[in-house]
Amino acid sequence: MSSSVTRAAESEPSQPAGRAAALAPPEAADGPRPGRRKGARPARAALAALAGVLLYLSFPPRPLWWVAPLALALLAGCLRGRRARAGFGLGFLFGLGFLLPLLVWTSEGVGPVPWIALVTLESLLIGLTCLGVALVSRLPGRPLWAAAVWVAGEALRARAPFGGFSWGKLAFGQADGIFTPLAALGGTPLLSFGVALCGFGLYEGLRIARRNPTRGTAALAALAVAAPVGAALAARPLVSGAAEDGTAVAALIQGNVPRAGLDFNAQRRQVLDNHANRTLQLAADVKAGRVPKPDFVLWPENSSDIDPYTQPDAYAVIDNAVKAIGVPVAIGSVLAPETGPLRNTMILWDPVKGPTDTYDKRKIQPFGERIPMRSFVRLFSSDVDRVRRDFGPGKEPGVFGMAGSGIGMVTCYEAAFDDAVHSTVRAGAQVIAVPSNNATFGRTQMTYQQLAMDRIRAVEHSRTVLVPVTSGVSAVIQPDGKVTQQTEMFTADALVAEIPLRSSQTPATRLGTLPEYALLLVAAGGLGAVLTRRVRARRAA
């Protein structure tokens, strides 16, 4: 309560208590009272961290998608009625509880410093999100405003800093859940919104139930839980695995690497030979009738980190393998021009014409493929110099024409970004390919977290998603998000599958960023209402 309001209350003892409360700013009207238990703050902090751990448990490889709304309900209880500063602090603790275990794989081979730095930065952004959730927690219809603010926080994390980091979106933990069809309706923002609305509505329903609710408030709380579930069930017809443009037979090559970790590609020629040899073996299997002949073949990202345009021996190895299989092959390579940045490039290799088309990865991983603020970061870790030359981003989406099919390239890290996948499908992709290299992260959960993202993308755009990975897990994902084939980690293997080709567009594909922008406007409306209430209260005081 402001000092002016306090003095006014003291100078007019006959003033009704209700009027004094009305003059107080909203943050003071329901704020913590001095008589509350001394242990309330530590308990609330512990519960916020616990809520973050619960959200982590809802993510793959565990199929516990239903834990996510429970985690958010617990978080809502911690944030309800808190001041902005407390909301930020509790959100930061929630972020630590969530992201420390979720992103532990970022410490693989480089120690804890990058992991702790990334988690701290992302937790600060989650703290900012929870500050907003705390502010709107006093408004009527608070679950709606809070869920929209949550989506706004995810939108911020997907864009800043350094181009954003989308890992940990609520949507990416829902590949096995009942909310998944919402992705086809409004993309990952609507899916995240549905999960958040259900969680925040669940808390509100429990809170009202304890206080003998009126029918109206109880109905609104119940609606917050039921609406996303009902919308997801209504959107199920959008999820289909049926072929629209016929089928194609695709092959995915997993050549494996000599060793895991940052030195996976220390023997670059061995990695190339592994993928070439596994392709030659596939060609022999086709000739022997053990597997059907594919219409096209996909190699993973970094399957040839030797530039075939400048190294004749690498060119010969690739060309020999492609000629042996006799169909177009997409090759993951690193191109090293004489000047300028490196390029993480997918090359379309024809068995007759040789290399004919390329796609340069557009989303370049900060501190992995490029080092922002290199001289400053070097003070904390000398591992930044492992990246001696930064990669540069491409500009255009890549759709390869392979045996009459449009195969859209979304290279590894790009699968986490809505715009990268959306623009590729809008450019004509009938199938989405996500060539990846996860060898850097060993046998951690990172591979399964990324595979869950790929499953969500399949439903979002109703496309088959093919995931060739250097060391696994490679997978064939149907347009309905089901994984029909997958490999083991750190083995040489090949997957051959007949897949449906689809060209229709889901509402999410057609709408693009509009659902996200609409939810941002809702969040802005809620925060604007809070600001308006505060301004009016101060003027009245």
C-alpha positions in Angstrom: 0.0 0.0 0.0 1.4 3.4 -0.9 2.3 5.8 1.9 -0.3 8.4 0.7 -3.0 5.9 1.0 -1.8 4.9 4.5 -1.8 8.5 5.7 -5.3 9.0 4.3 -6.6 6.0 6.1 -5.0 7.1 9.4 -6.4 10.7 9.1 -10.0 9.4 8.5 -10.7 6.7 11.0 -14.4 6.8 10.4 -13.9 6.0 6.7 -15.5 2.6 5.8 -12.9 -0.2 5.4 -14.3 -1.2 2.0 -13.6 2.3 0.7 -10.0 2.2 1.9 -9.5 -1.2 0.2 -11.0 0.2 -3.0 -8.4 3.0 -3.0 -5.5 0.6 -2.5 -3.6 -0.6 -5.6 -4.7 -4.0 -6.8 -1.4 -5.5 -5.7 -2.1 -4.5 -2.1 -5.8 -5.5 -2.0 -5.1 -9.2 -1.9 -1.5 -9.1 -1.0 0.2 -11.2 1.7 -0.8 -10.2 5.3 1.6 -9.7 8.1 -0.1 -12.4 10.1 0.7 -15.2 7.7 3.1 -17.9 8.7 6.8 -17.1 8.6 7.5 -20.3 6.6 5.1 -19.4 3.8 7.7 -17.9 1.6 10.3 -20.8 1.7 7.4 -23.3 1.2 6.2 -21.3 -1.8 9.7 -21.2 -3.3 10.1 -24.9 -2.8 6.7 -25.6 -4.4 7.6 -23.4 -7.4 10.8 -25.4 -8.0 8.9 -28.7 -7.5 6.4 -27.5 -10.2 9.4 -27.0 -12.5 10.6 -30.6 -11.8 7.1 -31.9 -12.5 7.0 -30.2 -15.8 10.4 -31.7 -16.7 9.0 -35.2 -15.9 6.2 -34.6 -18.4 8.7 -34.4 -21.3 10.1 -37.3 -23.4 11.4 -39.9 -23.1 8.7 -40.3 -20.4 5.1 -40.6 -21.7 3.8 -38.5 -18.8 2.3 -35.7 -20.8 -0.6 -35.4 -18.4 1.7 -34.2 -15.6 2.2 -30.8 -17.5 -1.2 -29.4 -16.5 -0.7 -30.6 -12.9 2.7 -28.8 -12.8 1.1 -25.6 -14.1 -1.7 -25.8 -11.6 0.9 -26.0 -8.8 2.7 -23.1 -10.3 -0.5 -21.1 -10.5 -1.1 -21.7 -6.8 2.4 -20.3 -6.1 1.8 -17.2 -8.2 -1.8 -16.4 -7.2 -1.9 -12.9 -5.7 1.8 -12.4 -5.6 3.4 -9.1 -6.3 5.4 -8.7 -9.5 8.8 -9.1 -7.8 7.7 -12.3 -6.1 6.2 -13.6 -9.3 9.6 -13.1 -11.1 11.5 -14.8 -8.3 9.1 -17.8 -8.1 9.2 -18.1 -11.9 13.0 -18.1 -11.9 12.9 -21.0 -9.4 10.3 -22.8 -11.5 12.6 -22.4 -14.5 15.6 -23.8 -12.7 13.6 -26.8 -11.6 12.4 -27.4 -15.1 15.4 -26.6 -17.2 18.3 -27.8 -15.1 17.4 -31.5 -15.7 15.8 -30.9 -19.2 19.0 -29.3 -20.7 21.7 -31.2 -18.8 22.7 -32.7 -22.1 24.2 -29.3 -23.1 27.0 -30.1 -20.6 28.0 -33.2 -22.6 31.7 -33.0 -23.3 32.1 -29.3 -22.3 31.4 -29.3 -18.6 28.7 -27.5 -16.5 29.5 -23.9 -17.4 27.5 -23.7 -20.7 24.7 -25.7 -19.2 24.4 -23.4 -16.1 24.7 -20.3 -18.2 22.0 -21.4 -20.7 19.6 -22.5 -17.9 20.1 -19.3 -16.0 19.4 -17.1 -19.0 16.3 -19.1 -20.0 15.1 -19.2 -16.4 15.3 -15.4 -16.2 13.0 -15.3 -19.2 10.6 -17.8 -17.6 10.7 -15.6 -14.5 9.6 -12.6 -16.6 6.8 -14.7 -17.9 5.7 -15.7 -14.4 5.8 -12.0 -13.4 3.2 -11.4 -16.0 1.2 -14.5 -14.8 1.2 -13.1 -11.3 0.0 -9.7 -12.4 -3.0 -11.1 -14.3 -3.8 -13.6 -11.5 -6.2 -11.0 -9.9 -8.3 -10.4 -13.0 -11.6 -12.1 -13.6 -11.1 -15.0 -16.0 -7.5 -15.3 -14.8 -6.8 -18.7 -16.4 -7.3 -17.2 -19.9 -5.0 -14.3 -19.3 -2.4 -16.4 -17.6 -2.3 -19.0 -20.4 -2.0 -16.2 -23.0 0.9 -14.6 -21.0 2.6 -18.1 -20.9 2.4 -18.3 -24.7 3.9 -14.7 -24.9 6.8 -15.9 -22.8 7.4 -18.8 -25.1 7.3 -16.5 -28.1 9.9 -14.3 -26.5 12.2 -17.3 -25.7 11.9 -18.4 -29.3 13.2 -15.1 -30.6 15.7 -13.8 -28.0 18.5 -13.6 -27.2 20.8 -14.6 -30.1 17.9 -15.7 -32.3 16.0 -17.6 -29.5 15.9 -21.0 -28.0 12.6 -22.9 -28.3 13.5 -26.0 -26.3 11.1 -26.6 -23.5 7.9 -25.4 -25.2 4.8 -26.9 -23.5 3.8 -28.2 -27.0 6.9 -30.3 -27.3 6.0 -32.5 -24.3 2.6 -33.4 -25.7 3.4 -35.8 -28.6 1.5 -38.6 -26.9 -1.2 -36.5 -25.3 -4.9 -35.7 -25.9 -4.1 -32.1 -26.7 -1.9 -32.9 -29.7 -4.6 -32.2 -32.4 -4.5 -28.5 -31.4 -1.2 -28.3 -33.2 -3.0 -28.9 -36.5 -5.5 -26.3 -35.7 -3.2 -23.4 -34.5 0.3 -24.7 -34.4 2.5 -25.1 -31.3 1.3 -21.7 -29.8 -2.3 -23.0 -29.6 -1.1 -26.4 -28.3 0.9 -24.7 -25.6 -2.0 -22.4 -24.8 -4.4 -25.4 -24.4 -2.1 -27.1 -22.0 -1.5 -23.9 -20.0 -5.2 -23.0 -19.9 -6.1 -26.5 -18.6 -3.4 -26.3 -15.9 -4.3 -22.8 -14.7 -8.0 -23.6 -15.0 -7.5 -26.7 -12.9 -6.0 -24.7 -10.1 -8.8 -22.1 -10.3 -11.4 -24.8 -10.1 -9.8 -26.3 -7.0 -9.5 -22.9 -5.4 -13.1 -22.0 -6.0 -14.3 -25.4 -4.8 -12.7 -24.8 -1.4 -14.6 -21.5 -1.0 -18.2 -22.5 -1.7 -18.3 -21.2 -5.3 -21.2 -19.5 -7.0 -22.5 -21.3 -10.0 -21.1 -18.7 -12.4 -17.5 -18.8 -11.2 -17.5 -22.5 -10.9 -18.7 -22.8 -14.5 -16.0 -20.5 -15.8 -13.3 -22.5 -14.0 -14.7 -25.8 -15.3 -14.8 -24.3 -18.8 -11.1 -23.4 -18.6 -10.3 -27.1 -18.1 -12.9 -28.5 -20.5 -12.5 -26.1 -23.4 -9.0 -27.2 -24.5 -9.9 -30.8 -24.1 -13.0 -30.3 -26.1 -11.2 -28.3 -28.8 -8.6 -31.0 -29.1 -11.2 -33.7 -29.5 -13.0 -31.6 -32.1 -9.7 -31.1 -34.0 -9.0 -34.9 -34.3 -10.4 -35.1 -37.8 -7.6 -32.8 -38.9 -5.1 -35.5 -37.9 -4.8 -38.0 -40.8 -2.2 -40.4 -42.1 -3.9 -41.0 -45.5 -2.1 -40.5 -48.7 -3.4 -37.7 -50.9 -0.8 -37.7 -53.8 0.1 -41.4 -53.8 3.0 -42.9 -51.9 6.8 -43.1 -52.2 9.4 -45.4 -50.8 12.0 -43.6 -48.8 15.3 -44.8 -47.3 17.1 -43.3 -44.4 20.8 -43.9 -43.8 22.4 -44.0 -40.4 26.1 -44.6 -40.9 27.1 -44.1 -37.3 30.3 -42.3 -36.0 33.6 -43.5 -34.7 33.0 -41.9 -31.3 30.4 -39.8 -29.4 30.9 -36.3 -28.0 32.4 -33.2 -29.4 35.1 -35.2 -31.2 32.5 -37.3 -33.1 33.8 -36.0 -36.4 37.6 -36.1 -35.6 37.7 -38.8 -38.3 35.6 -37.0 -40.8 36.5 -39.4 -43.6 35.4 -42.3 -41.5 32.0 -40.7 -40.9 31.7 -40.2 -44.7 32.8 -43.8 -45.4 30.3 -45.1 -42.9 27.4 -43.5 -44.7 28.7 -44.4 -48.1 29.2 -48.1 -47.1 25.8 -48.3 -45.5 24.3 -47.0 -48.8 26.3 -49.6 -50.7 24.9 -52.3 -48.4 21.4 -51.0 -49.0 22.0 -51.2 -52.8 23.1 -54.8 -52.4 20.0 -55.6 -50.3 17.8 -54.1 -53.0 19.5 -56.1 -55.7 19.1 -59.3 -53.7 15.4 -58.5 -53.2 15.6 -58.2 -49.4 14.2 -54.7 -49.4 12.2 -52.7 -51.9 14.1 -50.2 -54.0 13.6 -46.7 -52.6 12.5 -43.7 -54.7 15.0 -41.5 -52.8 17.5 -41.7 -50.0 18.3 -39.3 -47.1 21.6 -39.0 -45.4 21.9 -37.1 -42.1 23.3 -33.7 -41.3 27.2 -33.8 -41.2 27.3 -37.1 -43.0 30.1 -35.6 -45.1 31.9 -32.8 -43.3 34.4 -32.9 -46.1 33.4 -30.4 -48.8 32.8 -32.5 -51.9 33.0 -29.4 -54.1 36.7 -28.9 -53.1 37.8 -32.4 -52.2 37.8 -34.8 -55.2 38.1 -37.9 -53.0 35.0 -37.0 -51.1 33.1 -36.3 -54.3 34.1 -39.7 -55.7 33.0 -41.6 -52.5 29.6 -39.9 -52.5 29.1 -40.2 -56.3 29.9 -44.0 -56.2 27.4 -44.6 -53.4 24.7 -42.6 -55.2 25.3 -44.4 -58.5 25.1 -47.7 -56.7 21.7 -47.1 -55.2 20.6 -45.4 -58.5 18.1 -42.8 -57.0 18.5 -39.2 -55.8 20.2 -38.8 -52.4 20.2 -35.8 -50.1 23.7 -35.5 -48.5 24.5 -33.5 -45.4 27.7 -31.6 -45.8 29.8 -28.7 -44.6 30.8 -26.3 -47.3 33.9 -24.2 -46.8 34.1 -21.2 -49.2 37.4 -19.4 -49.5 36.0 -16.4 -47.7 33.0 -15.8 -45.4 31.3 -18.2 -43.0 31.0 -22.0 -43.3 27.7 -23.4 -44.6 25.7 -26.3 -43.1 24.4 -27.6 -46.4 22.1 -30.3 -47.7 23.1 -31.3 -51.3 20.7 -33.0 -53.7 22.9 -35.6 -55.5 21.5 -37.2 -58.7 23.0 -40.6 -59.8 23.5 -39.2 -63.4 24.0 -35.4 -63.0 25.8 -35.3 -59.7 25.1 -32.5 -57.3 22.2 -30.4 -58.6 20.7 -28.4 -55.8 21.5 -27.2 -52.2 19.8 -26.0 -49.1 21.7 -24.0 -46.5 20.6 -24.3 -42.9 18.8 -21.1 -41.8 18.7 -21.4 -38.0 22.3 -21.5 -36.8 22.8 -22.7 -33.3 24.4 -20.0 -31.1 27.4 -21.3 -29.1 27.4 -24.5 -31.2 27.7 -23.4 -34.8 28.5 -19.8 -34.2 30.0 -18.0 -31.2 28.4 -14.7 -30.3 30.7 -12.4 -28.1 33.5 -14.8 -28.6 36.2 -12.9 -26.7 33.9 -12.5 -23.7 32.7 -16.1 -23.6 36.3 -17.3 -23.8 36.8 -15.9 -20.3 34.5 -18.7 -19.0 35.3 -21.6 -21.3 38.1 -22.2 -23.8 35.8 -24.7 -25.6 34.5 -21.8 -27.7 37.6 -22.1 -29.8 36.5 -25.6 -30.9 34.3 -23.6 -33.3 37.2 -21.9 -35.2 35.1 -20.6 -37.9 31.4 -19.6 -37.6 28.6 -20.9 -39.7 26.4 -18.5 -41.6 22.7 -18.8 -42.2 20.9 -19.5 -45.4 18.0 -17.4 -46.6 15.5 -19.5 -48.5 13.5 -22.6 -47.6 14.7 -25.8 -49.4 12.4 -28.2 -51.1 14.2 -30.9 -53.2 12.4 -32.5 -56.1 13.2 -36.2 -55.5 11.6 -38.7 -57.9 8.6 -36.5 -58.4 8.1 -35.8 -54.7 8.7 -32.5 -52.9 11.0 -33.2 -49.9 11.3 -30.2 -47.6 14.6 -29.8 -45.7 14.5 -28.7 -42.0 17.9 -29.4 -40.7 18.2 -30.6 -37.0 17.9 -27.5 -34.7 15.5 -25.8 -37.1 12.7 -28.3 -36.1 12.4 -26.3 -32.9 11.3 -23.1 -34.7 7.8 -22.6 -36.1 8.7 -20.3 -38.9 11.4 -22.7 -40.3 9.0 -25.6 -40.6 6.1 -23.5 -41.7 7.9 -21.8 -44.5 9.2 -25.1 -45.8 5.7 -26.6 -46.0 4.3 -23.5 -47.6 7.1 -23.7 -50.2 5.6 -27.0 -51.5 7.0 -29.8 -49.2 4.9 -33.0 -49.4 7.3 -34.6 -46.9 9.4 -33.0 -44.2 13.0 -34.3 -43.8 14.8 -33.5 -40.6 18.4 -34.6 -41.2 20.2 -34.4 -37.8 23.5 -35.0 -36.0 23.1 -35.8 -32.3 26.4 -37.6 -31.8 27.7 -34.5 -29.9 25.3 -35.3 -27.1 26.0 -39.0 -26.7 23.2 -41.1 -25.2 21.4 -38.3 -23.5 17.7 -37.5 -23.6 18.3 -34.8 -26.2 17.6 -37.2 -29.1 14.2 -38.2 -27.7 13.3 -34.6 -26.9 14.0 -33.6 -30.5 12.2 -36.7 -31.8 9.1 -35.5 -29.9 9.4 -32.1 -31.6 9.4 -33.9 -35.0 6.3 -35.8 -34.1 4.5 -32.5 -33.2 5.6 -31.0 -36.6 4.1 -34.1 -38.4 0.7 -33.4 -36.8 1.0 -29.6 -37.1 1.4 -29.8 -40.9 0.0 -33.2 -41.6 3.1 -34.4 -43.3 5.3 -37.5 -43.0 8.5 -36.6 -41.2 11.7 -38.5 -42.0 14.5 -38.2 -39.5 17.9 -39.5 -40.6 20.5 -39.1 -37.8 24.2 -39.8 -37.9 24.2 -41.9 -34.7 20.4 -42.3 -34.0 17.7 -42.3 -33.2 16.6 -42.2 -36.9 12.8 -42.5 -37.4 9.9 -42.6 -39.8 7.0 -40.5 -38.5 3.5 -40.7 -40.0 1.4 -37.5 -40.6 -0.6 -38.4 -37.5 2.6 -38.3 -35.3 3.0 -42.1 -34.9 6.6 -43.5 -35.2 6.4 -46.5 -37.4 10.1 -47.3 -37.7 13.2 -46.2 -35.7 16.8 -47.3 -35.1 18.9 -47.9 -32.1 21.5 -45.3 -31.0 25.1 -45.6 -32.2 24.6 -48.4 -34.7 24.8 -48.5 -38.5 21.4 -49.0 -40.0 19.0 -48.1 -42.8 15.2 -47.7 -42.7 13.1 -48.3 -45.8 9.4 -47.4 -45.7 6.5 -46.6 -48.0 5.2 -43.2 -46.9 2.1 -41.2 -47.8 2.5 -38.0 -49.8 0.3 -35.1 -48.8 -0.2 -31.6 -50.2 -3.3 -30.3 -48.4 -2.7 -27.6 -45.7 -3.9 -27.8 -42.1 -5.4 -24.7 -40.6 -2.1 -24.2 -38.7 -0.2 -24.2 -42.0 -2.6 -21.7 -43.6 -2.7 -19.4 -40.6 1.0 -19.4 -39.9 1.8 -16.9 -37.1 -1.7 -15.5 -36.8 -2.8 -17.8 -33.8 0.4 -16.8 -31.9 -0.2 -13.1 -32.7 -3.8 -13.4 -31.5 -2.7 -14.9 -28.2 -0.1 -12.2 -27.8 -2.9 -9.6 -28.2 -4.9 -11.5 -25.5 -1.8 -11.4 -23.2 -1.4 -7.7 -23.9 -5.1 -7.1 -23.1 -4.7 -8.8 -19.7 -1.6 -6.9 -18.8 -3.1 -3.7 -20.1 -6.1 -4.3 -17.8 -3.8 -4.7 -14.8 -2.0 -1.4 -15.7 -5.4 0.4 -16.1 -6.5 -0.8 -12.7 -3.3 0.4 -11.1 -3.5 3.8 -12.7 -7.1 4.3 -11.6 -6.3 3.2 -8.1 -3.4 5.6 -7.8 -5.5 8.5 -9.1 -8.2 7.7 -6.6 -5.6 7.6 -3.9 
